[in-house]
Amino acid sequence: MKISKIYSNKQFKNVEFNNDFNVVIGRITDKSKHEKDTHNLGKTLLISVIDFLLLGGFDKNRHFLGEDIFKGQIFFCEIELNNGKYLLIKRSVDNPTRISFKLNDYKLEGFQQNINWDEKDLPFDKARNKLNEYLGFDVLPWPYRKTITYFLRSQQDYLDVFKLNKFKLGKDKDWKPMVFDLLGFDGDIIKKKADLEERQAKLDYNISILKKEAKIDTSEKDKIQGLLEIKKDEKENTESKIDKFNFFEKDQSINHQLVEDIDSRIQILNTQRYNISFEIKKIEKSLSTSADEIDLNELKEIYDEVKIYFPSELLKNYEQLINFNKSITQERRKYLRENLDELKKDFNEIDEELEILETKKVELLDYLTDMDSYTKFKETQKSLSKLEAEIIRLEEKLVLIDRASEIEGEIQEIQHSLEEKTKEIKSQIDLRKHTEIRRIFNNIISSVLSAQAVISISQNKQGNVEFNANIQNPQSGEITAEDFGTSYRKLLCMAFDLSILIHYSRNSFFRFVYHDGALEALDDRKKIKFLETVKKICKDYNLQYILTLIDSDLPKNEKNEVIQFPPDEICLELDDKDDSGKLFGISF
């Protein structure tokens, strides 16, 4: 498949492409604008128009054709099919999901629009399938849209040789199986392995939820089953009591609780309360009694009356005794008050506990002395409901444990399958079916850079495929820093695309490639070598090459003279003199 023409019903620079080598050039007359957006000329927009006509997705809020100025714009694309016939495609901006086709045995003259369509206004998905039929590719199990971006490389698609910009936010399985197929292997193995990994990740998540949130432990299954059997026995016994209306065993349990638990505790607390009360009364009485005081004047008077001498030294000793007695009494009273407070606190706590126990005792005695058996029946029914709820909980837990065991078993099976797929991928790689593509790739790079290059396939720690394209040092064989430069990475991308086209040139497949800004940042000698190599490839393998560039990227010879392209190689020339020099004849 090659592109023959691109044209429109409104202002647009209609393009007729050569069958082999094509140049889209933008000429900058105002060099002060060189650092500005030269893409406004339209050389980069043309790739989007081609993609639109080859039924790429269209979001009017993100695509430049969604601008109001393009209302009413209709585009036409004539492509040369691999069977020698020509297919005309019509798609409008106003109705982008309705596509028309016309199949001809010959190339149309000029840019005809009044066509008697074979298929008119087909719905979008049906139109894609129809175009897939028209193209009639006989390689790869993929629809044409999956691989087309490798042959419509925009500036964003030079960042990685194998992973295109449209796959940047996607998963590996969206592009790796296809690249594996492109290189001659069975990409379905990679897809199946990726599906298994996704399934395992989902199961790992489910099992983690069960173990963390539902607190499931598969090793506890027998323990849960034992608890379930006990609860079922209790339930059966309780149901039997309800059926017979027999409450003797429960009454017996309540009697045991009353006698051995509550009454015993009440007796102990009453004894403690009595002892504390006795101590409180003793302290209070002691505190209410005042200490005896001695009046020294009265004592001296008595001595005078009996005519006994009362020496001053004796008076001093009495005073010391009185002071000592007062000091001892104050200290003792302080201690008694502290002890009294502590005893009263204990007394109150015992009183509160006794009140609670007495209340519980009354409730249990009410149950025993209640002559209405229906009240007892209701209490036993409540016990039955609790047992049933616990049984349901345990049964549900067993179900979850069984489910967890199933998941763990499935994970083990998946892990086994992943190991098998990893081995299958290794076996595929060992077949080296990409040998010819790798040889072609190396020849292209070698002819341009005079250095060896290699496409390699390996497996990472998870057994997944990794694709690499590197330039090697001819002396050491080691990977050089050259393959990390922007210009060299771009060369690797272009060489890969050309290698695929050359490899499948004997089959029905794409026979064109569009490289936007292919010569940017390359050394002049490399530019000349690259152009020579591409032109030879187009001639030898009947391929169509479309190159875009601005005139400042034109190569120079050894005399520093700009090498111009012959007029017959230039399919479209744009300039910045005014809007008439732009692709759409307008600025937007």
Buried (B, 14 or more C-beta within 10 A) or exposed (E): BBBBBBBBBBBBBEBBBBBBBBBBBBBBEEEEEEEEEBBBBBBBBBBBBBBBBBBBEBEBEEBBBBEEBBEEBBBBBBBBBBEEBBBBBBBBBEEBBBBBBBEEEEEBEEBEEEBEBEBEEBEBEEBBEBBBEBBBBEBBEBBBBBBBBBBBBBBEBBBBBBBBBBBEEEEBBBBBBBBBBBBBBBBEBBBBBBEBBEBBEEBEEBBEEBBEEBEBBBEBBEEBEEBBEEBBEBBEEBBEBBEEEBBEEBBEEBEEBBEEBBEEBBEEBEEBBEEBEEBBEEBEEEEEEEEEEEEEEEBBEEEEEEEEEBEEEEEEEBEEEBEEBEEEEEEEBEEBEEEBEEBEEBBEEBEEBBEEBEEBBEEBEEBEEEEEEEEBEEBBEEBBEBBBEBBEEBBEBBEBBEBBBEBBEBBEEBEEBBEEBBEBBEEBBEEEBBEBBBBBBBBBBBBBBEBBBBBEBEEEEEBBBEBBBBBBEEEEEEBBEBBEEEBBBBBBBBBBBBBBBBBBBEEBBBBBBBBBBBBBEBEBBBBBBBBEBBBEBBEEBEBBBBBBBBBEBBBEEEEEEEEEBEEEBBBBBBBBEEEEBBBBBBEE
